[in-house]
Amino acid sequence: MLLNFCLLLIGLPLLYYGGEFLITGSIRIARKYRISPFIIGATVIGFGTSAPELAVSILAGLQGAPELALGNVIGSNIANVGLVLGLTAFLAPLTIGQQRLKDEAPAFILTTFLIMGLVWDLTLSRIEGAFMVVLLFTYLWISFRKKEESDIEIEEESALWAGKGIPCQLLLVLIGLTLLVSGARFLVDGAVGIARLMGVSEWFIGVTIVAIGTSLPEIVSSIMAAKRGQAEMAIGNVFGSNIFNILMVLGTTASIKPLTITEPIHPDLLFTTGLSCFLLILIRIEHNLSKRDGFILLAGYAAYVGLKGTGVF
């Protein structure tokens, strides 16, 4: 038990500095190449912060734990919307342009409905996984094709490698991602170890503890982006991360080893789809996420965890 608590304490500073380096390097790259902050958040940061989910799901699939592999992704996507965006908006209200929302919302919601349709029969075949990977590359190609010029003004909070060239900023991003993933891994290992000692089920661990743990990079990077005044980058991070979780993480995992689920996961699929639709409705109303909206999303996530914990679904 003591070792597990030590892992939790080690992970926290790694997460903080990982997020600091990742956002600093990413914004400098975006400013240099005049790329939209949303695109940077949805691709570079979204891909990087999905790395923990990819590692956990592939290992779980290979080790014969498909419930943990799928539960990690479904739970992480719910956590991204309810916990990550909820907490970020509660701390720093987020705004996104009307045209940006029209451009980016379809991919976000279509992938959500896609995974519900594909795994409703409790299986995800190798062919379906390969199809999802193809969709991922299509999404990336379209994203960078519609690259827009954007003036990015930031308040430098980190002097590390300020004024250095793009290779140094790319290295800073890589270091940040490494620290984020390592910090999340320490926290997940510690939390899962404690939960198992308490006799918690693998599915509940997957959709709550592991999902929250693997969403920590998104939480840290989104909050730091919002603090720097990059609301679109924070929202893009969550949109992109959810898309990567479905297309890259589950697609790659199923391509390597098909998944067959025995747990009744239909309520979780319906919840993640409903929450994603609700998020778009909230943003669509005023093209922002207010402190009140953040509280509502947090309450929705807390209700989900509570219902799972009590075995209601």
C-alpha positions in Angstrom: 0.0 0.0 0.0 2.8 2.4 0.9 4.5 1.8 -2.5 1.2 2.6 -4.3 1.0 5.9 -2.5 4.6 6.7 -3.4 3.8 6.1 -7.0 1.0 8.6 -6.7 3.3 11.3 -5.3 6.0 10.7 -7.9 3.4 11.1 -10.8 2.1 14.5 -9.8 5.2 16.7 -10.5 5.9 14.7 -13.7 2.4 15.6 -14.9 2.8 19.3 -14.0 6.2 19.8 -15.8 5.1 17.6 -18.7 2.1 19.8 -19.3 4.1 22.9 -19.0 6.7 21.8 -21.6 4.1 20.3 -24.0 1.9 23.4 -24.2 4.9 25.8 -24.4 6.5 23.9 -27.2 3.2 23.3 -29.1 2.2 27.0 -29.0 5.6 28.1 -30.2 5.4 25.7 -33.1 1.9 26.8 -33.9 3.0 30.5 -33.8 6.0 29.8 -36.1 4.0 28.0 -38.8 0.8 30.0 -38.2 -1.3 26.9 -37.6 -4.7 27.2 -35.8 -4.4 26.4 -32.1 -7.4 24.1 -32.5 -5.6 22.0 -35.1 -2.5 21.8 -32.9 -4.7 20.7 -30.0 -6.7 18.2 -32.1 -3.7 16.6 -33.7 -0.3 17.0 -32.1 -1.5 17.3 -28.5 -4.5 15.0 -29.0 -2.2 12.3 -30.4 0.4 12.7 -27.7 -2.1 12.7 -24.8 -3.7 9.5 -26.2 -0.5 7.6 -25.8 -1.4 6.3 -22.3 -4.7 4.9 -23.6 -2.9 3.3 -26.6 -0.3 1.5 -24.3 -2.9 0.4 -21.8 -5.4 -0.9 -24.4 -2.8 -2.8 -26.5 -1.3 -4.5 -23.4 -4.8 -5.3 -22.1 -5.8 -6.8 -25.4 -2.7 -8.9 -25.7 -3.1 -10.1 -22.1 -6.6 -11.3 -22.7 -8.4 -8.5 -20.9 -10.6 -7.0 -23.6 -13.0 -5.4 -21.0 -10.1 -3.4 -19.7 -9.0 -2.4 -23.2 -12.4 -1.1 -24.2 -13.4 0.1 -20.8 -10.2 2.3 -20.8 -11.2 4.0 -24.0 -14.9 4.4 -23.3 -14.2 5.6 -19.7 -11.4 7.9 -20.9 -13.7 9.6 -23.5 -16.4 10.1 -20.9 -13.7 11.5 -18.6 -12.4 13.8 -21.4 -15.8 15.4 -21.8 -17.1 15.4 -18.3 -14.0 15.7 -16.2 -11.4 17.4 -18.5 -13.6 20.0 -20.2 -15.8 20.3 -17.2 -12.9 21.1 -14.9 -11.1 23.3 -17.4 -14.3 25.4 -18.2 -15.0 25.7 -14.4 -11.5 27.1 -13.9 -11.2 29.2 -17.1 -14.3 29.6 -19.4 -13.7 28.4 -23.0 -14.7 30.0 -26.2 -14.7 28.5 -29.8 -15.5 30.2 -33.0 -18.8 29.4 -34.8 -17.1 28.3 -38.0 -14.5 26.2 -36.1 -17.3 24.3 -34.4 -19.1 23.7 -37.7 -15.8 22.4 -39.2 -14.7 20.1 -36.3 -17.8 18.9 -34.6 -18.8 16.4 -37.3 -15.7 14.2 -36.9 -16.0 14.3 -33.2 -19.6 13.1 -33.0 -19.4 10.7 -36.0 -16.6 8.8 -34.4 -18.6 8.6 -31.2 -21.6 7.1 -33.0 -19.2 4.8 -35.0 -17.8 3.1 -31.9 -21.2 2.6 -30.5 -22.4 1.0 -33.7 -19.3 -1.2 -34.1 -19.2 -2.6 -30.6 -22.9 -2.8 -29.9 -22.7 -6.6 -30.6 -19.8 -6.8 -28.0 -17.2 -7.5 -30.6 -14.6 -5.5 -32.5 -13.1 -7.5 -35.4 -9.7 -7.1 -37.0 -11.3 -5.8 -40.2 -13.3 -3.2 -38.2 -10.1 -2.2 -36.5 -8.2 -1.7 -39.8 -11.1 0.4 -41.1 -10.8 2.7 -38.1 -7.1 3.1 -38.6 -7.8 4.1 -42.2 -10.4 6.7 -41.0 -7.7 8.0 -38.6 -5.3 8.8 -41.4 -8.1 10.3 -43.4 -9.0 12.6 -40.5 -5.3 13.7 -40.2 -5.0 14.4 -43.9 -8.2 16.5 -43.9 -7.1 18.4 -40.7 -3.8 19.5 -42.1 -5.2 20.2 -45.6 -7.5 22.9 -44.1 -4.7 24.4 -42.1 -5.5 28.1 -41.5 -3.2 31.0 -40.8 -3.6 32.3 -37.3 -1.9 34.9 -35.2 -1.1 33.4 -31.8 -0.3 35.7 -28.9 0.8 34.0 -25.8 2.1 35.1 -22.4 5.4 33.3 -22.0 5.3 31.5 -18.6 8.3 29.3 -19.3 11.7 30.8 -20.3 13.0 27.3 -21.2 14.4 27.4 -24.7 12.6 30.7 -25.5 13.8 32.0 -28.8 15.3 28.7 -29.8 14.5 27.1 -33.2 11.8 24.5 -34.1 14.0 21.4 -33.4 14.4 22.6 -29.8 10.6 23.2 -29.6 9.9 19.8 -31.0 12.2 18.3 -28.4 10.4 20.3 -25.7 7.1 18.8 -26.9 8.6 15.3 -26.8 10.0 15.8 -23.3 6.7 17.1 -22.2 4.8 14.1 -23.6 7.3 11.7 -22.0 6.9 13.3 -18.6 3.1 13.4 -19.0 2.8 9.7 -20.0 5.3 8.7 -17.2 3.5 10.7 -14.6 0.1 9.3 -15.7 1.6 5.8 -15.6 2.9 6.2 -12.0 -0.5 7.5 -10.9 -2.4 4.7 -12.7 -0.2 2.0 -11.3 -0.6 3.4 -7.8 -4.4 3.8 -8.0 -5.0 0.4 -9.6 -2.8 -1.3 -7.0 -4.9 0.3 -4.2 -8.2 -0.5 -5.9 -7.2 -4.2 -6.4 -6.2 -4.5 -2.8 -9.8 -3.3 -2.0 -11.4 -5.9 -4.3 -12.7 -3.5 -7.0 -13.7 -5.2 -10.4 -11.6 -4.9 -13.5 -14.3 -3.3 -15.6 -14.9 -0.6 -12.9 -11.2 -0.1 -12.7 -11.0 0.3 -16.4 -13.8 2.8 -16.9 -13.0 4.9 -13.8 -9.5 4.7 -12.2 -7.5 3.8 -15.4 -9.7 6.1 -17.5 -9.1 9.0 -15.2 -5.4 8.2 -14.9 -4.9 8.0 -18.7 -6.9 11.3 -19.1 -4.6 13.1 -16.7 -2.4 14.3 -19.7 -5.6 15.8 -21.2 -6.5 17.4 -17.9 -3.1 19.0 -17.4 -2.6 20.2 -21.0 -6.1 21.6 -21.4 -6.0 23.5 -18.1 -2.6 25.0 -19.0 -3.7 25.8 -22.6 -6.8 27.6 -21.1 -4.6 29.5 -18.7 -2.5 30.7 -21.6 -5.6 32.0 -23.3 -5.7 29.2 -25.8 -9.3 28.0 -25.3 -9.6 26.5 -28.8 -6.4 24.5 -28.1 -8.0 23.1 -24.9 -11.2 22.1 -26.7 -9.3 20.8 -29.7 -7.3 18.6 -27.3 -10.4 16.9 -26.1 -12.0 16.6 -29.5 -8.8 15.2 -31.0 -8.1 12.9 -28.0 -11.5 11.3 -28.2 -11.1 10.8 -31.9 -7.6 9.3 -31.5 -8.9 7.1 -28.6 -11.5 5.6 -30.9 -9.8 5.4 -34.2 -6.1 4.9 -33.2 -6.3 3.2 -29.8 -9.2 0.8 -30.4 -8.5 0.5 -34.1 -4.9 -0.5 -33.5 -5.8 -2.8 -30.6 -8.5 -4.6 -32.6 -6.2 -4.9 -35.6 -3.6 -6.7 -33.5 -6.1 -8.8 -31.6 -9.9 -8.8 -32.1 -11.9 -7.9 -29.0 -14.8 -9.9 -27.6 -16.6 -8.4 -24.6 -18.6 -10.3 -22.0 -19.6 -7.3 -19.8 -22.9 -5.4 -20.4 -21.3 -2.3 -21.8 -24.4 -0.8 -23.6 -25.2 1.7 -20.9 -21.6 3.0 -21.1 -21.9 3.4 -24.8 -25.1 5.2 -24.6 -23.8 7.5 -21.9 -20.6 8.5 -23.8 -22.7 9.2 -26.9 -25.3 11.2 -25.0 -22.6 13.2 -23.1 -20.8 14.1 -26.3 -24.1 15.3 -27.9 -24.9 17.3 -24.8 -21.4 18.9 -25.0 -22.0 20.1 -28.5 -25.4 21.5 -27.5 -23.8 23.5 -24.7 -21.1 24.9 -27.0 -23.6 25.6 -29.7 -25.9 27.7 -27.5 -23.3 30.5 -26.9 -20.2 29.2 -28.6 -18.4 28.8 -25.3 -18.3 26.7 -22.1 -19.0 28.9 -19.1 -18.2 28.1 -15.5 -21.8 26.9 -15.1 -21.4 24.6 -18.1 -18.2 23.2 -16.5 -20.1 22.5 -13.3 -22.8 20.7 -15.2 -20.3 18.5 -17.1 -18.5 17.7 -13.8 -21.8 16.8 -12.2 -22.6 14.5 -15.1 -19.3 12.8 -14.8 -19.7 12.4 -11.0 -23.2 10.9 -11.6 -21.7 8.4 -14.0 -18.9 7.3 -11.6 -21.5 7.1 -8.8 -23.8 4.9 -10.9 -21.0 2.6 -11.9 -19.8 2.4 -8.3 -23.2 1.4 -7.0 -23.8 -1.1 -9.8 -26.9 0.7 -11.2 -25.4 0.1 -14.7 
